[in-house]
Amino acid sequence: MNIALSIGHHPRSQGCDTIDGSFTEYSLWATHLPLLRQHLEAYGHTARIVNRTQAGGSTPSFAAAACNAVHADLAIEFHFNAADTPEATGTETLYWRGSALGKIAAEMLQQAMTGILKLRDRGLKTVSSPNDRGYEYFHKTRMPALMLEPAFAATNAGDWARLRDTMPALMAALAATIHRYSETVNN
Ligand SMILES: [Zn+2]
């Protein structure tokens, strides 16, 4: 299977900072997604790390275009969450409401993330209307697509510590789960 691993945001506007200021959304995933790619390649998959700038823009539409350009069978965009209060915690996965395969992948990857992070399971979030978070990304991707929000790393110190400390295990678990998804859907 061919998987697009999309780094959220872009180099000139990198999204939220982790609560300790050590990473941005962009820099965190630019740093760690090569490990996920390596695990996926070990399973025999093709994994491309992409960013919206490769498609020539800075909005989520261009992130979709970057995933489409590599003809991915599954696209996953990586972020982390922020809230108004430091108490907000947990893990969530977004998918396009009309995508049956997207829902299967979302269920599997949400379970993989909560299994490693052991933060609150906030469940799956569907995207279907222009007001929904990530609408343009999901609307324009031509393959099953997910957006992962593993933790409130921007505003909850405990969430960030957990994400930071489990990152290698998380990358291994995501790869194993993507591999299992590929066997489930047979591509
Ligand atoms: Zn983000």
Boltz pocket constraint, residues with backbone or C-beta under 6 A from the ligand:
constraints:
  - pocket:
      binder: B
      contacts: [[A, 8], [A, 9], [A, 15], [A, 16], [A, 25], [A, 78], [A, 79], [A, 80]]
      max_distance: 6.0
